[in-house]
Amino acid sequence: MSATLTRERLAPARRVYSAAQRWAHAGWNINDPVVRSMIERGAPPIAGGAQGLNPAVFMNNAPPPGTYSIDQNSFDQQTERNDVPQPSIAWPGMGARIDQRIINVGVLAKIRLNCQLSVVVAGGGTVTSLYPFPYNLLKEVVINANGGSAIIDCQGLDLRARKLVMSGNAADTALLNQAPGMDTGATISAAAPYRPIGKQFPGVIANGTYNINMQVDIAIAHSMRSLIGALFAQSDQTYLNWVVNTAVNADAWTLAGGSTATVTGTIYPELTFFSIPSFNSQNGRLVVLPAGVNWLHEFISSDFQFANTGDVIVPLTRTNGQLRRIFSYIDNGGAAQIAPTALNNIRWNYGGNQTPRNYFPQMLIQENQGNYNGAIDPGYMILDFERDNVNRDVVYPRGLAELDEIYNVPGTVTVNANAHVHTVLETLTTV
């Protein structure tokens, strides 16, 4: 008997799986109506191999075919904006998790988290706030859709930065954003603890009780004007939820000498959605949707650890769709940042040797100040591919090899343990 025949005889028989079995083995619920329709059509399961930060979480951000019409003008004329408060949520403590279902209604554009908190500082030592405080009390903010990967996954600090970008650094009143460590004076005290514009000034917080008020907007839609990226939520086949993982003490402040900082309070969520108009047609009653539901707005952060000076090369994920902005800052071990102005240069690079943008730090900061009516604190560097001319400047990452941001750190800078570049990619992807 030849070796070839032996191998053929010993080879295991190939098992043939049904369409339902293949979907089940891939982890899908085969009783879900959408999955069942894909099985009946003979479509293979969606699993793995996708380029980008995450797989598409929607098979379609719209009702079933034949039941709707995309008509931006009609939608704008007939819809109604709704800003609806949701049940309040008690602050769960540091290092805890909040997980809330989003109601299935309308076209969802935004979630606002109105955080009305307070902190009691006590003890014989010192409590020193860190640069991300207070917005990184919301250490991770996530929007999940249909049980898939998140379309938004970032820090509260990142959402604050985006809001400042979109509003042109609009000033806040002390009632909207205040916390100890935002004071303009040299000393933080219970008598003068706040700075009304909301910039962070980390420092020692004297014993006392302080309000922490934060308005954090989770931007589902990339644009409130066009609603591009808004989600069609009014479907029993759509499951949406938002998640907040709160900071641990070490993310917000350093505690020394036995001092304590205890946070309590309440979060008041509010949904902004638009009602869905409808009209009679030859095919029956059709709902009217904005053109923006053909897109998903993604805002995804990541951290790149480094320990060297010289070129710190941060590989960027080749996402599907259009890259609109890159937000980044450099954390030097948790307690402080490496300021943009401390760098030698900041470069946008692809293909190994293509460098279409190469900035002295002062050049990029000046551009950011001009674009947004001031720098975006704390220490953000922003490459904006839509500000001047989106059709001309937008980037399609999937078509670019070796896509990197490069930060040249001078040898005179001390790089601390756990230093990292924090990066957020803001993209629009068709669905």
C-alpha positions in Angstrom: 0.0 0.0 0.0 1.5 3.3 -1.0 2.1 6.1 1.5 -0.3 8.3 -0.5 -3.1 5.7 -0.2 -2.4 5.4 3.6 -2.7 9.2 4.1 -5.9 9.2 2.2 -7.4 6.4 4.2 -6.3 7.9 7.5 -7.6 11.4 6.6 -10.7 12.3 8.6 -13.9 12.7 6.8 -14.9 16.3 6.2 -18.1 17.1 8.0 -20.7 19.2 6.2 -22.5 21.8 8.4 -25.9 23.2 7.6 -26.2 27.0 7.3 -27.9 27.1 10.7 -25.1 25.1 12.3 -22.4 27.4 10.8 -24.2 30.5 12.2 -24.6 28.8 15.6 -21.0 27.8 15.8 -20.0 31.4 15.0 -21.8 32.5 18.2 -25.0 33.9 16.6 -28.5 33.4 17.9 -30.2 31.5 15.1 -33.6 32.4 16.5 -33.0 36.1 15.9 -35.2 37.2 12.9 -32.4 38.9 11.1 -30.0 35.9 11.5 -32.9 33.6 10.4 -33.4 35.6 7.2 -29.6 35.4 6.5 -29.7 31.6 7.0 -32.7 31.3 4.6 -30.8 33.3 2.0 -27.8 31.0 2.4 -25.5 33.8 3.5 -22.4 32.7 5.5 -22.0 33.9 9.2 -20.3 37.2 9.9 -17.2 36.3 11.8 -13.5 37.5 11.8 -11.2 38.7 9.1 -12.6 42.3 9.1 -10.1 45.1 8.6 -10.5 48.0 11.0 -11.0 48.7 14.7 -14.1 46.4 14.9 -16.5 44.5 12.7 -19.6 46.2 11.4 -22.2 45.9 14.2 -25.2 46.5 12.0 -26.2 44.4 9.0 -28.4 47.4 8.2 -29.1 50.6 10.0 -32.6 50.8 8.6 -36.0 48.9 8.6 -36.6 46.0 6.2 -36.4 46.9 2.5 -39.6 48.2 1.1 -40.8 49.8 4.3 -38.9 53.0 4.3 -37.7 55.9 2.1 -34.5 57.9 2.4 -35.5 61.6 2.0 -33.5 64.2 3.9 -35.7 67.1 3.0 -39.0 65.4 3.9 -37.4 64.1 7.1 -36.2 67.5 8.1 -39.6 69.1 7.5 -41.7 66.5 9.3 -39.6 65.2 12.2 -39.5 66.5 15.7 -36.5 66.7 18.0 -36.9 65.1 21.4 -34.6 65.7 24.4 -35.9 63.2 26.9 -34.5 62.6 30.4 -33.9 59.0 31.4 -34.0 57.5 34.9 -31.3 58.8 37.1 -28.4 56.6 38.2 -26.6 56.8 41.5 -22.8 57.1 41.3 -21.7 53.4 41.7 -18.4 54.2 43.3 -14.8 54.2 42.0 -13.8 51.3 39.8 -17.4 50.3 39.1 -19.6 49.7 36.0 -22.9 51.2 34.8 -24.7 49.4 32.0 -27.9 50.9 30.7 -30.3 49.8 27.9 -31.2 52.5 25.3 -34.9 52.7 24.5 -35.9 51.7 21.0 -37.4 54.9 19.7 -36.7 57.3 16.8 -33.4 58.2 15.2 -30.9 58.4 18.0 -28.4 61.3 17.7 -26.8 61.9 21.1 -26.7 60.9 24.8 -25.9 63.5 27.4 -24.7 62.5 30.8 -25.3 65.2 33.3 -23.1 64.2 36.2 -24.0 66.0 39.5 -21.4 64.7 41.9 -19.5 65.8 45.0 -16.2 64.8 46.6 -15.3 64.8 50.3 -11.6 65.3 50.9 -10.5 64.4 54.5 -7.5 63.2 56.5 -4.1 64.5 57.6 -2.2 64.0 54.4 -2.7 65.4 50.9 -5.0 64.7 48.0 -3.6 65.9 44.6 -5.7 65.8 41.5 -4.2 64.6 38.2 -4.5 66.2 34.8 -7.4 64.1 33.5 -9.6 65.0 36.5 -12.6 65.4 36.6 -13.7 64.1 33.1 -11.8 60.8 33.5 -14.0 59.9 36.5 -15.8 58.4 33.4 -12.7 56.3 32.6 -14.4 54.4 29.7 -17.6 55.3 27.9 -19.0 52.7 25.4 -21.9 52.5 23.0 -22.7 48.9 22.0 -25.0 48.0 19.1 -26.7 44.7 18.6 -24.3 42.9 20.9 -21.3 43.6 18.6 -18.2 45.6 19.1 -18.5 49.2 20.3 -19.0 52.0 17.9 -17.9 54.4 20.6 -15.2 53.4 23.1 -13.2 56.2 24.7 -12.5 58.2 27.8 -14.8 60.9 29.2 -11.8 63.2 28.6 -11.9 62.4 24.9 -15.7 63.2 24.7 -15.0 66.5 26.4 -12.2 67.2 23.8 -14.5 66.5 20.9 -17.3 68.7 22.3 -14.7 71.6 22.6 -13.7 70.9 19.0 -17.3 71.0 17.7 -18.3 74.1 19.8 -15.2 76.2 19.1 -14.0 75.9 22.8 -17.3 77.5 24.0 -17.0 78.6 27.6 -19.0 76.8 30.3 -20.6 78.4 33.3 -19.5 77.2 36.8 -22.9 75.5 37.1 -22.2 73.3 34.1 -18.6 72.2 34.6 -16.9 72.6 37.9 -14.6 70.6 40.1 -11.7 71.2 42.6 -8.6 71.7 40.5 -10.2 74.1 38.0 -9.3 77.2 40.0 -7.4 80.1 38.5 -5.7 81.0 41.7 -2.5 79.5 43.0 -4.2 77.7 45.8 -7.2 75.3 45.6 -9.5 75.8 48.6 -13.0 75.2 49.6 -13.6 79.0 49.4 -12.4 79.3 45.8 -12.4 75.9 44.2 -13.7 76.5 40.7 -12.8 77.9 37.3 -15.9 78.6 35.2 -14.4 77.8 31.7 -13.7 74.2 32.8 -9.9 73.9 32.2 -8.1 71.4 34.3 -5.5 72.7 36.8 -4.2 69.7 38.8 -3.1 70.4 42.3 -3.5 69.8 46.0 -7.1 69.8 47.2 -7.6 71.1 50.7 -9.9 69.2 53.1 -13.6 70.0 52.4 -16.6 69.1 50.3 -16.7 70.1 46.6 -19.2 69.9 43.8 -18.2 68.1 40.7 -20.5 69.0 37.8 -19.8 67.6 34.3 -21.8 67.6 31.1 -20.5 64.8 28.9 -22.0 64.4 25.4 -21.8 61.0 23.7 -22.0 61.9 20.0 -23.9 59.2 18.2 -24.3 61.3 15.1 -21.2 62.9 13.7 -23.2 66.1 12.9 -26.4 67.3 14.5 -27.2 69.3 11.4 -27.2 66.4 8.9 -27.6 63.5 11.4 -24.9 61.6 9.6 -24.1 58.6 11.7 -27.4 58.7 13.7 -28.8 55.3 14.6 -32.2 53.9 13.5 -33.2 52.8 17.0 -36.9 52.2 16.5 -36.8 48.5 15.8 -37.2 45.5 18.1 -34.3 43.9 16.1 -31.9 46.7 17.4 -30.3 46.5 20.8 -28.4 49.5 22.0 -26.8 50.1 25.4 -24.3 52.5 26.9 -21.7 51.5 29.4 -19.5 53.6 31.8 -16.6 52.1 33.6 -15.6 54.6 36.4 -12.1 55.5 37.3 -10.1 53.9 40.2 -8.6 56.4 42.7 -5.2 56.3 41.0 -6.8 57.6 37.7 -8.1 60.7 39.4 -5.7 61.7 42.2 -2.8 60.7 44.4 -3.7 60.0 48.1 -0.9 60.5 50.6 -0.6 60.4 54.4 -3.9 58.6 54.9 -6.0 61.2 53.2 -9.2 60.1 51.5 -11.4 61.3 48.6 -15.0 60.0 48.5 -17.2 60.6 45.5 -21.0 60.4 45.7 -23.8 61.8 43.5 -26.1 61.1 40.6 -25.9 60.8 36.8 -28.8 62.1 34.9 -28.8 60.7 31.3 -30.7 62.4 28.5 -31.4 61.1 25.0 -31.7 63.3 21.9 -33.6 61.5 19.2 -35.8 62.5 16.3 -39.3 61.2 15.6 -39.8 59.2 12.4 -42.4 60.6 10.0 -44.3 58.3 7.6 -46.5 58.6 4.5 -48.9 56.5 2.4 -47.5 55.0 -0.9 -48.6 52.5 -3.4 -46.6 49.9 -1.4 -48.4 50.8 1.9 -47.2 53.0 4.7 -43.5 54.0 4.5 -41.4 55.6 7.1 -39.0 58.5 6.2 -35.4 58.4 7.3 -32.5 60.9 6.9 -29.6 60.1 4.6 -27.3 59.9 7.6 -28.5 56.5 8.6 -26.4 55.1 5.7 -23.3 55.8 7.9 -21.9 54.8 11.3 -20.0 57.3 13.4 -17.1 55.6 15.3 -15.0 57.2 18.0 -12.5 54.6 19.2 -9.5 55.1 21.5 -6.3 53.1 22.0 -3.1 53.4 24.0 0.4 52.7 22.7 3.0 52.0 25.3 6.6 53.3 24.8 9.8 53.7 26.9 12.2 55.4 24.4 13.1 58.9 23.3 13.6 59.7 19.7 10.9 58.5 17.2 7.8 57.0 19.0 6.0 55.3 16.1 2.4 54.7 16.8 0.7 52.3 14.2 -2.8 53.3 13.4 -5.5 50.8 12.5 -6.5 50.7 8.9 -10.2 51.2 9.5 -12.8 51.0 6.8 -14.5 54.2 5.8 -13.3 57.7 6.1 -10.9 59.0 8.8 -12.1 62.4 9.8 -9.9 63.3 12.8 -7.2 61.9 15.0 -7.1 63.1 18.7 -4.0 62.3 20.7 -2.0 63.2 23.8 1.0 61.7 25.5 0.7 60.4 29.1 4.0 60.2 30.9 3.2 57.5 33.4 -0.2 58.7 34.8 0.5 61.8 36.8 1.6 64.1 34.0 1.8 64.6 30.3 4.6 65.2 27.8 3.4 68.5 26.4 3.2 68.9 22.6 5.6 71.8 22.8 8.2 69.5 24.4 8.4 67.4 21.2 10.8 67.9 18.3 8.2 67.2 15.6 4.9 65.4 14.9 4.5 63.5 11.7 1.7 61.7 9.8 3.3 58.9 7.8 2.3 56.0 5.5 3.9 53.6 3.0 7.2 53.7 4.9 8.5 57.0 3.5 5.4 59.1 2.6 5.1 62.0 5.1 2.4 64.4 3.9 2.2 66.2 7.2 5.3 67.1 9.2 4.8 69.7 12.0 6.9 71.6 14.4 4.8 71.3 17.5 4.1 75.0 17.6 2.8 74.8 14.0 0.2 72.1 14.9 -0.8 73.9 18.1 -1.2 77.1 16.2 -3.4 75.3 13.7 -5.5 73.8 16.4 -5.9 77.1 18.1 -7.0 78.7 14.9 -9.5 75.9 14.1 -11.1 75.7 17.5 -10.7 79.1 19.0 -8.0 77.9 21.4 -6.0 74.8 22.3 -7.8 71.7 23.3 -6.8 70.9 26.9 -5.2 68.9 28.4 -2.4 68.5 25.8 -4.4 67.2 22.8 -2.9 67.2 19.4 -5.5 67.0 16.6 -5.1 66.2 12.9 -8.3 67.4 11.3 -9.1 66.0 7.8 -12.5 67.6 7.4 -12.1 71.1 8.8 -11.0 72.9 5.6 -12.4 70.7 2.8 -13.7 67.3 3.6 -13.8 66.1 -0.1 -10.2 67.1 -0.6 -8.6 66.2 2.7 -10.4 63.1 4.0 -8.3 60.0 4.4 -9.3 56.4 3.5 -7.0 54.3 5.8 -7.7 50.9 4.3 -5.9 52.0 1.2 -2.7 53.1 3.0 0.0 50.7 4.1 2.1 51.3 7.3 -0.1 54.0 8.6 1.6 55.8 11.5 1.7 58.8 13.7 5.3 59.6 14.8 6.2 61.8 17.8 9.9 62.7 18.2 10.6 62.9 21.9 13.9 64.8 22.8 16.6 63.0 24.7 16.3 65.6 27.4 12.8 64.3 28.4 12.6 61.7 31.1 10.2 58.9 30.0 8.5 57.4 33.0 7.2 53.9 33.5 3.9 53.2 31.8 4.2 56.2 29.4 1.8 55.9 26.5 0.4 57.7 23.5 -3.4 57.9 23.8 -5.1 58.1 20.4 -8.7 58.4 19.3 -9.7 57.8 15.6 -12.9 59.4 14.5 -14.3 57.7 11.4 -17.4 57.5 9.3 -18.2 54.1 7.7 -21.0 53.3 5.3 -23.4 50.5 6.2 
